[in-house]
Amino acid sequence: MRAWVLMGDCYSKLEKNRRAIKAYEEAVKIDPSHEQALFALGVSYAKLEKRSGAVAAFKRVVEINPSHAEAHFSLGVLYEAQGSMSQAWEEYKVLKTLDEKLADKLYHIIFW
């Protein structure tokens, strides 16, 4: 499983996001609760502008770890990009309790 995550990381660094997604998906098949693989999967989907895949991966991360600030931030950014301002605002409110700096950054993305 770790090998799939590392392979995904290598592909991601090479900007081969489709291959990264496949590697991370293999890791998640082995361990559906692997936070690192799920988060990286979301990032790879987001880089390809596959928002529904990214949202699903980040939602799974926050189900596993509700205090994962970067996943909440990423969800907020994706919701804002989709025009789902109420969902972006909800992520901001959660993020405000977890990481003040990321919350401020999200606030500026949502409202500027």
Secondary structure by P-SEA (a helix, b strand, c coil): caaaaaaaaaaaaacaaaaaaaaaaaaaaacccaaaaaaaaaaaaaaacaaaaaaaaaaaaaaacccaaaaaaaaaaaaaaacaaaaaaaaaaaaaaccaaaaaaaaaaacc
